Amino acid sequence: MQSATDVQMNLGWTVQIYNVAEALPNLINPFFMLPLLAVLGLRARDLIGFTFLQFIFYFPVVLLLVWLLGMTFDFVPPVIPAQ
């Protein structure tokens, strides 16, 4: 929360940026595909090349969109209630 305040970014949007940053590495190491690999009888190396290519394509697109959409929200500093 402090870093979002330092760069004057909307706090709700900061959570979305965190979610995107958490989801992108799943394209490099797709643990979500483990059950499907077992069912189809594929090996991980059959899939990694495809998902890595998606990562290479999506990373700059997502980075640009996150930056552009982040500019659409106004910064509202957090209010700490008085005790």
N, C-alpha and C positions, 0 to 999 in steps of 0.2 A: 504494500500500500504506500509505503514511503517513496519507493522509486517512481510509482505512477504520479504521485504528487510532485516529485522533483521535476519530472519532464512535462508536467501539466497535461496528463492524458486522462480521459474519462475512466473512472474506476471500473465500471461495468465492462468497458471495452478491453481493459487490461486483462480481465478474466478470460475473455474470448481469445485474446492473443496467446495467453497461456495454454488454452485448449488446443489451438492450432499448432503451437510449438510442441505439444505433447503428442499430437496425432501424426505429424509429418514423419518422424522417425519410424513409425510403424510400416511405412512403405519400404524402408530399407531392410528391416528385420521383421517380417510379417508373422508374428506369433499367432495372430488371429486365424491364420490359414492352417495351423497344425492339424485340426481334425479333418479338414478337406484333403490335405496331403495324404493322410492315412487311408481315407476312403477311396481316393482315386489311384493310390499306389504311386504317386509322384515323389520325387526327391526335392529337397529344398532348393538345390541349385537350378532345378527346372523353373522355379518361380522367382528367384531372387533377381535375375536379369530383367525380367518384366517389371517387377515392382521398383527396382532401382531406376529404370528408365522413366517410370511415372514420377518418381521423386525428383529426378533431374528436371523434368518438365514443369511439375507443379510448384517446386520451391520458389523460383523467381515470380511466378504468377501470384502465389499466395502472399509472398512478401510484399509485392506491390499493392495488392488489394487490401491487405491489413493496414498498410501505411496510409493509403488513400481513404479508406473508410474510417480510419481512426481520426482523420482530420474533420470528419463531418459531425462529430460529437463535441459539444462544448465541455470545457473543463469546469467542474464544480468542486471546489475544495471540500474535503470531508469536514463535517461539523462534529466536534466532540462535545457531548452534553455536559452541562455543569453538574457537579455533584452536590 
